Amino acid sequence: MTELKNRGLQDIFIACCDGLKGFPDAIEAVYPHTRVQLCIVHQVRNSLRYVGWKERKAVAADLRTIYSSATLEGAEEALDALAAKWDEQFPTISPSWRNNWERLIVIFDFPPEIRKVIYTTNAIESLNASLRKITKTRRLFPTDDSVLKLLYLALHNISAKWTLPIRDWKPAMEPIHIDVWGPDLWLKDEAIYTKKFTDPSCLIVYLVHYLKGQLQSLSNFALHH
């Protein structure tokens, strides 16, 4: 995270991450005002890991009532109901939610339009999976630049498939602008921020810079170890 800040990332308003230990703390150490939301999809998967197929559908439905609640109070009641119903049979599920509760309920501070955007890391994981598929078939690369070129071409091909608009993007962006930048900045910043997040060419540039930073970090690590 320090490297990202040194490279010019001034602030992060909302960060959604998986359950990697220490990652939320690392984000908040560098960006103390960031709201960190744990990925709901990862939390549900972890909860269902030891649930048999016979009960899985019912448990998943009860979990859904927690994160799909309209209010935080409703989510708390749904968690209590799940604990009363399943704790005897699956004693690790509700404690797992309670232990992570403060980072799982950030979504309830935002309207439903924003919740749909920030509750899961599926979008970036889909992109990462596509990149891994490209590099998996070629395990050896002559230079760092050869890796970057391959990933650049992969991103270019992937971006060509991004023909649909981001679902619920406009309704989600409006309250973010009003809350963070204020209504006076709405017209000024709308095109800028929308382009950054939706234009494939912009995404490619950002991702290439990210990949260069990652490769530089690996090179520095190798030189000092």
VEXFIVO-272113 format. One line per field, with one value per residue: residue in three letters; residue number from 0; z, x, y of N, C-alpha, C in turn. Coordinates in pm, whole numbers, plus 50000, padded with zeros to 5 digits. Layout:
N
rest: ALA ... .
nr: NUM ... .
n_zz: Z ... .
n_xx: X ... .
n_yy: Y ... .
ca_zz: Z ... .
ca_xx: X ... .
ca_yy: Y ... .
c_zz: Z ... .
c_xx: X ... .
c_yy: Y ... .
***
This chain:
225
rest: MET THR GLU LEU LYS ASN ARG GLY LEU GLN ASP ILE PHE ILE ALA CYS CYS ASP GLY LEU LYS GLY PHE PRO ASP ALA ILE GLU ALA VAL TYR PRO HIS THR ARG VAL GLN LEU CYS ILE VAL HIS GLN VAL ARG ASN SER LEU ARG TYR VAL GLY TRP LYS GLU ARG LYS ALA VAL ALA ALA ASP LEU ARG THR ILE TYR SER SER ALA THR LEU GLU GLY ALA GLU GLU ALA LEU ASP ALA LEU ALA ALA LYS TRP ASP GLU GLN PHE PRO THR ILE SER PRO SER TRP ARG ASN ASN TRP GLU ARG LEU ILE VAL ILE PHE ASP PHE PRO PRO GLU ILE ARG LYS VAL ILE TYR THR THR ASN ALA ILE GLU SER LEU ASN ALA SER LEU ARG LYS ILE THR LYS THR ARG ARG LEU PHE PRO THR ASP ASP SER VAL LEU LYS LEU LEU TYR LEU ALA LEU HIS ASN ILE SER ALA LYS TRP THR LEU PRO ILE ARG ASP TRP LYS PRO ALA MET GLU PRO ILE HIS ILE ASP VAL TRP GLY PRO ASP LEU TRP LEU LYS ASP GLU ALA ILE TYR THR LYS LYS PHE THR ASP PRO SER CYS LEU ILE VAL TYR LEU VAL HIS TYR LEU LYS GLY GLN LEU GLN SER LEU SER ASN PHE ALA LEU HIS HIS .
nr: 0 1 2 3 4 5 6 7 8 9 10 11 12 13 14 15 16 17 18 19 20 21 22 23 24 25 26 27 28 29 30 31 32 33 34 35 36 37 38 39 40 41 42 43 44 45 46 47 48 49 50 51 52 53 54 55 56 57 58 59 60 61 62 63 64 65 66 67 68 69 70 71 72 73 74 75 76 77 78 79 80 81 82 83 84 85 86 87 88 89 90 91 92 93 94 95 96 97 98 99 100 101 102 103 104 105 106 107 108 109 110 111 112 113 114 115 116 117 118 119 120 121 122 123 124 125 126 127 128 129 130 131 132 133 134 135 136 137 138 139 140 141 142 143 144 145 146 147 148 149 150 151 152 153 154 155 156 157 158 159 160 161 162 163 164 165 166 167 168 169 170 171 172 173 174 175 176 177 178 179 180 181 182 183 184 185 186 187 188 189 190 191 192 193 194 195 196 197 198 199 200 201 202 203 204 205 206 207 208 209 210 211 212 213 214 215 216 217 218 219 220 221 222 223 224 .
n_zz: 50000 50071 49857 49650 49732 49715 49444 49366 49429 49587 49761 49891 49879 49924 49992 49885 49995 50012 50257 50336 50577 50768 50555 50547 50767 50673 50462 50598 50753 50581 50438 50625 50627 50468 50389 50467 50329 50376 50145 50067 49925 49955 50231 50255 50107 50269 50493 50404 50362 50520 50524 50458 50147 50169 50355 50255 50076 50234 50442 50296 50204 50445 50514 50311 50385 50571 50451 50253 50376 50435 50622 50879 51130 51061 50947 51171 51323 51150 51160 51427 51417 51241 51395 51610 51478 51347 51495 51665 51494 51308 51437 51379 51199 51260 51460 51297 51132 51327 51431 51219 51186 51197 50969 50777 50760 50648 50409 50472 50535 50310 50027 49852 49578 49575 49733 49571 49413 49577 49740 49676 49546 49296 49033 48982 49036 48831 48616 48696 48686 48413 48331 48462 48327 48084 48142 48250 48061 47968 48134 48155 48093 47888 47958 48185 48043 47839 47972 48044 47790 47695 47885 47840 47579 47635 47807 47627 47447 47622 47696 47465 47474 47656 47623 47729 47938 48275 48525 48693 48728 48694 48886 49116 49110 49146 49427 49541 49438 49545 49818 49862 49693 49676 49563 49387 49242 49078 48794 48691 48750 48663 48398 48403 48617 48547 48302 48378 48511 48332 48065 47843 47741 47926 48152 48076 48065 48337 48452 48332 48437 48700 48684 48606 48836 49015 48906 48933 49209 49266 49143 49296 49540 49482 49435 49685 49840 .
n_xx: 50082 50198 50369 50186 50087 50320 50345 50151 49880 49641 49421 49183 48852 48657 48724 48712 48786 48920 48933 49200 49443 49538 49533 49320 49403 49648 49571 49431 49634 49789 49603 49407 49143 48995 48715 48678 48553 48476 48471 48160 48091 48314 48297 48056 48118 48320 48167 48001 48167 48198 47949 47706 47571 47301 47201 47295 47161 46956 47101 47249 47042 46956 47185 47182 46974 47094 47300 47149 46964 46759 46836 47083 47000 46815 46988 47138 46940 46881 47120 47121 46900 46993 47200 47057 46923 47115 47352 47398 47433 47619 47864 48057 47983 47814 47982 48200 48094 48031 48282 48397 48228 48225 48359 48207 47971 47991 47871 47611 47614 47571 47361 47141 47219 47494 47584 47566 47785 48010 48018 48146 48443 48439 48456 48723 48854 48770 48900 49168 49176 49157 49401 49578 49525 49640 49916 49969 50010 50258 50530 50788 50970 51165 51239 51144 51002 50888 50689 50522 50444 50298 50089 49980 49878 49692 49517 49426 49283 49091 48957 48825 48603 48447 48169 47925 47757 47859 47680 47421 47580 47551 47342 47487 47714 47618 47531 47784 47938 47799 47829 48106 48248 48075 47782 47839 48058 47975 47900 48141 48324 48211 48249 48524 48574 48401 48506 48757 48691 48547 48629 48795 49058 49170 49165 49343 49585 49614 49630 49857 50054 50026 50108 50373 50472 50444 50621 50860 50878 50913 51159 51324 51300 51425 51685 51771 51764 .
n_yy: 49880 50120 50154 50202 50450 50603 50604 50774 50737 50898 50872 50633 50562 50360 50026 49698 49380 49043 48777 48787 48773 49049 49228 49428 49586 49673 49837 50040 50144 50295 50441 50592 50683 50523 50321 49994 49709 49376 49107 48984 48756 48587 48548 48408 48177 48067 48014 47812 47604 47371 47269 47028 46893 46851 47035 47270 47450 47557 47680 47867 48029 48142 48283 48469 48634 48791 48962 49079 49233 49521 49707 49775 49692 49496 49310 49232 49108 48898 48756 48674 48506 48310 48202 48092 47893 47728 47697 47478 47264 47357 47498 47693 47888 48125 48250 48318 48517 48705 48768 48901 49109 49400 49472 49363 49496 49743 49804 49872 50135 50270 50355 50120 50113 50160 49954 49728 49756 49747 49520 49285 49120 49013 49117 49215 48979 48817 48937 48896 48617 48574 48679 48509 48274 48327 48347 48101 47905 47963 47937 48032 48327 48537 48803 49074 49264 49114 48977 49191 49281 49063 49053 49304 49276 49078 49217 49406 49247 49143 49377 49439 49286 49405 49523 49587 49826 49916 49760 49929 50153 50436 50511 50441 50605 50865 50915 50875 51085 51305 51263 51246 51432 51643 51823 52035 51959 51766 51786 51867 51660 51426 51318 51273 51086 50880 50803 50708 50476 50323 50334 50128 50170 50343 50184 49986 50129 50200 49946 49840 50010 49930 49661 49698 49816 49603 49413 49555 49563 49292 49253 49421 49292 49048 49134 49214 48992 .
ca_zz: 50000 50072 49720 49574 49770 49658 49299 49336 49470 49699 49858 49856 49953 49965 49946 49911 49987 50062 50397 50357 50709 50773 50442 50587 50854 50588 50389 50691 50804 50483 50405 50747 50609 50377 50442 50420 50330 50340 50037 50116 49855 50024 50363 50235 50067 50387 50582 50349 50332 50592 50526 50364 50036 50211 50426 50199 50018 50343 50512 50205 50205 50571 50504 50219 50456 50647 50370 50166 50458 50399 50725 50967 51236 51002 50931 51304 51359 51066 51212 51550 51378 51186 51506 51685 51395 51295 51577 51721 51388 51245 51541 51339 51101 51317 51519 51191 51093 51438 51442 51108 51168 51172 50831 50686 50760 50589 50299 50522 50545 50177 49964 49779 49450 49599 49791 49464 49352 49670 49834 49633 49463 49180 48907 48965 49035 48696 48535 48737 48636 48270 48317 48504 48220 47979 48185 48294 47951 47944 48269 48148 48009 47877 48028 48246 47938 47764 48051 48030 47655 47688 47965 47772 47469 47696 47852 47509 47397 47720 47693 47346 47508 47751 47540 47806 48045 48409 48579 48801 48752 48708 49019 49221 49106 49192 49571 49574 49408 49639 49953 49871 49627 49688 49442 49294 49160 49002 48650 48658 48765 48615 48281 48440 48696 48471 48200 48442 48557 48231 47936 47841 47720 48054 48241 48032 48109 48482 48485 48290 48541 48819 48658 48609 48976 49075 48858 48995 49349 49266 49110 49414 49642 49442 49448 49825 49912 .
ca_xx: 50000 50290 50417 50079 50084 50439 50325 50055 49742 49624 49320 49090 48730 48599 48804 48654 48893 48884 48967 49344 49475 49625 49517 49245 49487 49751 49505 49398 49757 49836 49488 49327 49003 48931 48616 48716 48443 48514 48390 48051 48095 48414 48246 47954 48187 48385 48062 47941 48274 48179 47806 47672 47485 47161 47162 47361 47066 46885 47196 47279 46927 46957 47295 47141 46888 47180 47362 47051 46871 46749 46899 47178 46923 46761 47099 47170 46833 46896 47234 47075 46811 47077 47271 46962 46879 47220 47473 47419 47480 47738 47900 48159 47933 47777 48098 48281 48031 48041 48422 48426 48106 48248 48405 48105 47850 48018 47775 47486 47629 47550 47235 47147 47289 47638 47611 47584 47916 48123 48007 48221 48562 48426 48494 48868 48898 48747 49011 49290 49168 49188 49545 49646 49508 49736 50054 49982 50059 50398 50585 50918 50974 51305 51261 51026 50926 50810 50568 50437 50387 50196 49975 49919 49796 49579 49423 49366 49182 48983 48881 48740 48480 48368 48077 47808 47786 47864 47544 47386 47691 47504 47282 47588 47807 47558 47548 47927 47979 47736 47881 48251 48296 47978 47700 47895 48161 47915 47912 48283 48401 48141 48315 48658 48574 48334 48600 48862 48644 48473 48696 48893 49195 49218 49189 49465 49698 49628 49672 49997 50135 50022 50192 50512 50509 50458 50745 50971 50886 50973 51301 51391 51305 51526 51818 51807 51755 .
ca_yy: 50000 50234 50170 50267 50591 50666 50615 50880 50711 50989 50829 50526 50590 50233 49912 49566 49281 48911 48757 48776 48825 49166 49319 49548 49670 49735 49946 50149 50203 50393 50525 50576 50721 50429 50228 49860 49612 49240 49050 48900 48627 48505 48513 48304 48053 48011 47964 47690 47507 47245 47238 46921 46932 46843 47157 47388 47544 47625 47768 47977 48119 48217 48379 48575 48729 48883 49068 49145 49309 49663 49788 49707 49625 49374 49216 49180 49014 48780 48681 48609 48397 48205 48138 48010 47781 47641 47689 47345 47175 47418 47597 47791 47985 48255 48318 48374 48643 48802 48810 48994 49187 49542 49491 49308 49579 49874 49825 49928 50280 50325 50315 49992 50123 50148 49822 49631 49777 49732 49409 49167 49142 48925 49182 49213 48840 48767 48987 48826 48480 48578 48700 48385 48176 48361 48319 47962 47821 47998 47954 48096 48446 48581 48930 49133 49332 49015 48953 49309 49284 48958 49095 49418 49222 49009 49319 49467 49153 49136 49502 49438 49214 49486 49600 49627 49923 49861 49753 50021 50245 50574 50532 50428 50717 50991 50938 50884 51222 51398 51239 51264 51552 51750 51839 52133 51896 51656 51803 51881 51537 51307 51258 51229 50964 50774 50756 50631 50346 50248 50333 50018 50217 50397 50071 49919 50210 50186 49810 49824 50076 49844 49544 49743 49833 49471 49353 49627 49519 49159 49268 49477 49187 48950 49193 49231 48864 .
c_zz: 50000 49932 49634 49605 49713 49508 49264 49373 49598 49804 49802 49941 50009 49909 49984 49894 50043 50206 50426 50487 50700 50662 50479 50674 50773 50510 50481 50749 50711 50445 50519 50731 50516 50451 50383 50439 50291 50236 50093 50053 49921 50161 50354 50197 50187 50484 50536 50328 50397 50607 50421 50258 50077 50276 50357 50146 50127 50417 50425 50201 50332 50574 50416 50289 50538 50558 50274 50245 50417 50496 50807 51078 51185 50984 51065 51349 51278 51113 51341 51518 51320 51297 51583 51609 51367 51386 51631 51617 51323 51335 51499 51252 51164 51388 51414 51145 51203 51451 51335 51091 51129 51029 50729 50670 50706 50480 50347 50549 50413 50122 49883 49649 49467 49654 49682 49402 49444 49754 49796 49547 49333 49051 48883 48964 48899 48602 48568 48685 48488 48247 48356 48396 48109 48018 48223 48187 47919 48077 48269 48051 48005 47955 48095 48141 47858 47839 48035 47894 47641 47764 47902 47659 47523 47742 47735 47453 47492 47711 47572 47372 47605 47674 47616 47910 48180 48472 48698 48828 48778 48844 49132 49226 49165 49342 49614 49550 49511 49776 49964 49812 49642 49558 49341 49201 49068 48852 48607 48653 48704 48500 48317 48510 48623 48367 48263 48473 48447 48097 47934 47824 47848 48150 48205 48081 48258 48519 48444 48391 48667 48801 48659 48753 49046 49034 48919 49139 49358 49236 49228 49524 49611 49461 49592 49906 49835 .
c_xx: 50087 50343 50313 50073 50203 50426 50211 49911 49713 49526 49240 48966 48668 48685 48732 48765 48846 48933 49114 49383 49572 49605 49435 49327 49595 49693 49485 49522 49808 49726 49386 49179 48928 48831 48644 48599 48498 48418 48286 48056 48197 48364 48142 48020 48255 48283 48007 48043 48249 48031 47777 47575 47338 47114 47211 47262 46995 46977 47228 47165 46923 47072 47257 47053 46971 47228 47266 46947 46872 46824 46997 47105 46864 46867 47137 47066 46845 47013 47196 46986 46891 47150 47179 46925 46991 47341 47501 47478 47609 47788 48001 48104 47903 47894 48189 48226 48046 48184 48460 48319 48133 48293 48307 47986 47874 47916 47647 47495 47600 47415 47252 47225 47440 47672 47639 47723 48029 48120 48089 48341 48555 48477 48644 48920 48876 48858 49140 49292 49202 49337 49623 49638 49610 49877 50076 50043 50206 50463 50719 50913 51118 51335 51131 50938 50840 50681 50471 50369 50275 50071 49904 49828 49673 49473 49353 49256 49063 48894 48788 48606 48393 48275 47955 47846 47788 47726 47529 47495 47643 47437 47383 47680 47748 47572 47694 47976 47925 47799 48027 48296 48200 47905 47760 47999 48105 47939 48058 48353 48336 48214 48451 48654 48505 48430 48707 48817 48579 48544 48804 49036 49253 49251 49318 49588 49722 49681 49816 50089 50139 50115 50340 50560 50530 50588 50868 50990 50951 51123 51380 51405 51415 51668 51865 51797 51838 .
c_yy: 50126 50262 50240 50416 50666 50687 50709 50854 50788 50938 50713 50548 50462 50121 49784 49463 49148 48898 48740 48846 48942 49266 49444 49642 49741 49853 50066 50215 50313 50491 50516 50610 50626 50341 50090 49765 49476 49185 48954 48762 48534 48459 48401 48172 47987 47952 47830 47577 47372 47209 47132 46968 46934 46973 47284 47492 47625 47722 47889 48078 48203 48318 48497 48679 48828 48997 49136 49224 49456 49752 49705 49632 49495 49268 49153 49078 48886 48693 48608 48490 48280 48129 48046 47883 47681 47623 47549 47251 47225 47531 47703 47904 48121 48324 48382 48509 48748 48854 48913 49101 49333 49569 49432 49401 49720 49905 49891 50078 50349 50279 50187 49998 50105 50011 49719 49640 49734 49605 49286 49206 49062 48988 49175 49069 48776 48811 48914 48682 48474 48596 48576 48279 48200 48319 48173 47874 47849 48032 48029 48213 48497 48709 48975 49201 49235 48981 49068 49314 49182 48999 49215 49369 49150 49108 49386 49377 49143 49260 49508 49370 49294 49579 49648 49731 49855 49870 49849 50125 50388 50596 50524 50549 50844 51012 50944 51026 51320 51385 51277 51398 51670 51773 51936 52072 51789 51671 51809 51746 51415 51240 51202 51095 50850 50717 50669 50490 50263 50240 50225 50066 50274 50283 49999 49997 50193 50048 49784 49890 49991 49725 49582 49759 49700 49404 49422 49585 49382 49166 49321 49373 49087 49005 49200 49102 48761 .
***
